[in-house]
């Protein structure tokens, strides 16, 4: 009998935000797989390092961080073959995923390649969206508010259109786009309604007003939360 494939949402980084279900599956799975940079460590593994056992087999999925889709897709192709071999031999495989597997999560690419052939279960995790909201003490939405998640690489025109169409927005992956997003929010007179959060739940978490963020220090793991009313409860 083939093994079962699990996609485990680990949350944003604080090990205490791992769910009981994810912990149970993680510690009982004979094979644990996780993404890592081509030449670096795995953030996903670091979240649960204290829970891993030397009796478990670990599979590292090296993902190239490039704008082009092809290299990453090829990495997932190779990984799916390696995981399929473990599953075919009857071993359950737990794939670690930062945040939530289906909210911009890396696991979905393996799910698309393997779920039709193997029994699969997805365990949700605390998302970066809710983690940043909690860290900043900034409720996302209330009553009939509409909420949008906007990737920072969108054009200024697309971002402005959505900022005007929704009551609240979360701008993810600002990084190198931070300067123009700051300028856009300033132009739209929304700077005072915006919260900046980076590395939510981690020891080096930082929360600032948008006006106070130097545009040359914004990492990938950051987010901008904007509510048209400033506070959702107003």
N, C-alpha and C positions, 0 to 999 in steps of 0.2 A: 504494500500500500504506500502511495506517495505521501510525502510529508506535507505539512500545512505551511502556507506563507502568511506571515504577519507583517503589517505595516504599523510600527509603533510611533505614535506622536510623543515626543519627549518634552514638549514645552519650549519656552524661549531660552532656557539656560540654567535656571535654578533647579538643582536636582530635587528639591522638595516639591516642585510642581509636577513631578512625574506622577501619573495616576496609579492607584493600587493595581488596576488591571494591567497596565503596561509593565509595572514592576513584576507582577506574577509571571507574565509571558516571557519577559526578558530573562528572568533568572531560571526559567525552566526550559528554555529553547537550547538545543545542542549546538545550533549554528547562529551566529550573530553577524550581520552584515551592516556596513555603514559607509556613507560617502566621506571622502576626504579630498583635499586639494591634491593636485598632481605631485607637488613636492613639499607637502605640509601635513600637519596632524589633522585629525578629525574632531571638529567641534562637537558633533553628535556623540562620539564615543566619550569625550571628556565629561559630558553631562552625567553619564551613567557608569563611569569607570569604577566607582566604588562597589557597584553591584555585579560586576562581571567576575566570572570564575575561570581559572586556568583549565578547567575541564571543557570549556566551550571553544569551539572552533570559530575564529574570527576571519571574516572576509572583508578586505578593504576595497571599496569601489572608488577608483581614482577618477575624479571629474575635472576636466580642464575648464578653467574660468575664462572663457572667450565669448565674445558677442555672437560669433557664428554658432549656429545650432548643430551643425554636423559633428564636430568633435565630441560634444557631450552625448549626442545620440549614439555615436559609435561606442562610447564608454558604457552606456546602458545596454547596448546590444551584447557586449562582451560579458557584462555582469549578469545579465539574464541567463546566459548559457551556463555560467558557473553556478548560479543559484539553482537552476533547473537540475543540474547534476546532483546536488545535495537533496533536493526534493524527490527526485526519482529514486534515490537510495533510501527513502523513507525517513529522512531527517527533517524536522520542522526548522524553518528559517525565520528569524526575527530581523526585520530590516529597520534600522533606526532612522528616524527622521526628525530633524529639528522642528519645533513648532507643531503644526498639524499636517498629517500626510497629504490631505487634499486641499490645503490652503497654501498655494504656491510651494507645495512640498515636493521634494525630490522623489519620494516613493511612488508618486503617480506614474512616473515613466517606466518603472519596473512593473507596476500594476498593469499597465497597458500591454506589456509584453507577456505576462505570466498568468494573469487572473483567469483567463478563459481555460487554461489547462490544469490549474491547481486550485484546490480549496484555499480561499484567501479570506483573511479577516483584517479589518482596519480599526485600529484603536485611536480615537481622536486625542489630540493634545491641546494644551493651552496655546492659543495663537499669539503671535507677536502683537497683533492688533489689540487684543484684550489686555495683554501684559503691559503694553505702553500706556493704555488708558488708565489702568490701575496705578501704575507707577507715578503718573503725572496727576493723579486724582482728578481726571478730566473725563466725566461721563461722555460716552460716544453719542448717544441719541436718546430721545424721550418721546413719549406719546406717538404722534404720527410723523416724526422726523424721518427723512430719508438719509441714508448713509452710503457713501461710495468709497471704494478703495482704488487709489490711482497710482500706478507705477510712475515714478519720476521721469523716466525716459520719454514719456508722452510729450508732444509738442506744447508750446505755450498756449496755442489756440485750443487744443484739446483740454488742457488742464483748466484754462479759464472758463471754457464752456461748462465743464462739469462742476467747477467751484460755484458757478452761478446757478446750476440746476439742482444742487443737493444742499440740504440743511447742514450736513456734516461730511467731512472727507478725511481720509487718512492717506497721506502721500508716503509711499514706501520706497525704499532704495534710493534716497536722495543723493548720497555720495557726491560724485562729481557734478551733479545737476543742481546742487544746493544753491549756488549763487544766483542762477536765473529764477529758481523757484522763490527765493527770498525777494528778488526784485519784483516778481509777479504779484506776490502777496502784498508787498508794499504798494504797488500800483493799484491794487484792488481794495486797499485800506483794510486788509485782513491780518496784518502783522500782530495786532494786539489780541486777536482772537485765536492765535496759533500757539501750540505747545510743541516743543522739540524734545524728543527722547532718544537716547542712544544706549545700546546694550542693556535693554530693560531686564531687570532681575539679577544682573550680574554684579560682582563686587565693584566694577568700574562703571556702573550705571551713571548716566549724566542726564539731568533734566534742566532745560533752560527756556527762557523766553526767546522767541525767534529773533528779536532785535539783538540779543546778546550772544548769538552763536557765530564764531569766526568761520567764514566759509571755506577755510582751507583745512579744517580739522574734522570734517564730517565723514564718518566711516560708513561702510555698507550696512551694518546692523544699526540703523537709525530710522526714525519715523517722525513725520510732522502731522499733528492732529489739529484740525481746524473746525470750529463750529461757528456758524453765522451769527448766533446769539451770544457767542462767547462762552456761556455756560448752558448746558442742555436743559437745566431745570428752569431756566427763565421763561 
